[in-house]
Amino acid sequence: MSLPYSTSSNLPYGSRVLSINSVLYIANNFRVQQAGKLLERMTELGAPNGAVLIDAPYTGTAELQIANTSIAFPNISMTFSARVDAENANLNFFITEVGVPETSDQWKNCDITFREVA
């Protein structure tokens, strides 16, 4: 049995093909977000009296489809490039977490967490 989607066609919305360490993976539920880091200033009594918001790197998650027989699992610190939105060029990311794969029929799914290379 083959993967539920192929890398050449019929990918559902929110999925894309990622090349990680020269291996193609179908990444379902590809989600990227950019949070800010809020630094608050307090008075000597602990009341807020100011704040500043600074940009933080993009972070994200995805569920990779992995064929049982021939595709290697990704490891932490492996890198890949991906487009965040239609207006930006590709950004470089590195994997920070790899979940334990789950088997479903003839393929495995593996969750990853990643962060933008600063």
Buried (B, 14 or more C-beta within 10 A) or exposed (E): EEBBBEBEEEBEEEBBBBEBEEBEBBBBEBEBEEEEEEEEEEEEEEEEEEEEEEEBEBBBBBBBBBEEEEBEBBEEEBBBEBEBEEEEEEBEBBBEEBEEBEEEEEBBBBBBBBBBEE
